[in-house]
Amino acid sequence: MEPKIKKGSIVFVLSQKDYKVGDIITFKIGNGIPITHRLIEIEKKGKKTFFKTKGDANLTPDAEAVEKENVLGKVIFSLPFLGYILSYLKSPIFFLSLIWIPAILIIKEKIKEIKDEKNHN
């Protein structure tokens, strides 16, 4: 969705009764992954409403229309780069650093205490 929404941003959405062409919406696709794209066309097929969408940075519209019931909401605002931070906080590297860094610091301090005690004797 660049340049409007920077890669790695967290978006905040609000469900709407109606959506209009030009809105940036977040919706779920078949595997449940949320996607944020711009609404470019609205189609009614019987009692169902479908949205054609396109990412601002994409050259072509999305291949499949999104059923209105799969829309999570309209993007109200975004926080740039916060997604990268949240992704890191969920990573195994961060989890291990929570354990290993304090453990190493404690071990170093204990070794220093043992050396100091040995030198005083």
URRAWO-V295746 format. One line per field, one symbol per residue. ss: DSSP state (H for helix, E for strand, - for the rest). psi: psi as a letter, one per 20 degrees, with the letter a starting at -180 (. if undefined). burial: b if it has 16 or more other C-alpha atoms within 10 Angstrom, else e. Layout:
ss->???
psi->???
burial->???
//
This chain:
ss->---------EEEEE---------EEEEE-----EEEEEEEEEEEE--EEEEEEE-----------EEHHHEEEEEEEEE--HHHHHHHH--HHHHHHHHHHHHHHHHHHHHHHHHHHHHH-
psi->jqigpqpjqpqpqppqgqqqphqpqprpagjjppqorppiqpppnciqpqpprpphiqhqrqhqqpphijphrppgrqopihhgghgghiqhggghhhggghgggggggggggggghhhi.
burial->beeebeeebbbebeeeeebeeebbbbbbeeeeeeebbbbbebeeeeeeebbbbbbbeeeebeeebbbbebbbbbbeeeeeeeeeeeeeeeeeeeeeeeeeeeeeeeeeeeeeeeeeeeeee
//
